Amino acid sequence: MPEYGDVILQLSKEKMDLLNYILILGKSYLWPCRCNKIKPCLSHFKRLLINKYQTEKYISFKLNNSNLLKKKWEMLEGINFV
């Protein structure tokens, strides 16, 4: 039986994993901003997300396993974020 979040968002488990990863990354970006009383900037978060993607892309290239990268990041494939 699918979990409650899966039904509402109509996302598969793999897509939920990426969404959860992005949410955790967002929280880890927002917390220092809040502690240092800095206004968060969407472009800074986008750059952080791009850096994470490029790091994973480099690792998948070195391990010769691009399928794992494509599977994880396919949700953002249609969005030109890189």
N, C-alpha and C positions, 0 to 999 in steps of 0.2 A: 504494500500500500504506500503511495507517495506521501511524503511529509507535507505539512500545511503550507510551507513556503514554496514548495515545488508547484503546488496546485495554483496558488495565487499568481506567481510570476511566470508560470509555464516554461520553466527552465529545467534542463537536464541537470544531473548531479555535477557534471563537468563544468557547465556554465555557472552553477551555483558556487563551485570552488573558486572560479575566477572572480566572481562578484564578491565573495567573502574576502578574497585576497586584496581586492581593490579597497574594500571598506576598511580592513585592518590597516592597510597602507595609508589611507586617508586619516584614520584616527591617529596613527603614529606621526603624521604630518601636522595635524591640528593641535596636538597636545603641546609641543614646544612653542608653537605660535601663541597659544593661550598663556602658557607660563611666562613667556617673554613679552607679553602684551603687544604682539605683532599681528597686524591684520593679515589673515591668510589670503593667498593669491592663487586663483585657479591655474594660472599659467605656471606657477612654481610647482604645484601638485602634478600638473600634466608633464612637466619636465622630469619629475621624480618617477612617474609611471613609465615614461619613455625610457629612462635609464634602467629601470628594472627589466623592461622588455628586452632592451639591447643586451643586457648582461645575460639573460636567459638564452637569447638568440646566439650569443657567442659561445656559451657553454654547450648548447645543442649542436653547434657547428663543430666544436672540438670533439664532442662525443659521437659525431656523425649520426645524430638522432633528431632530425627535424620534425618527425611525426609527433613527438611529445609536445614540442613547442606549438605546432599548428593546432593540435588538439586543445591545448590549454587556452590559447589566445584567439581562437576562431570567433569568439563572441565579438571581438573588437575589429575583426577583419574588414567589415564594411565601413568602419569609421577611419578616416585618414588621420590617425594620431601620431604616426611615425613620420 
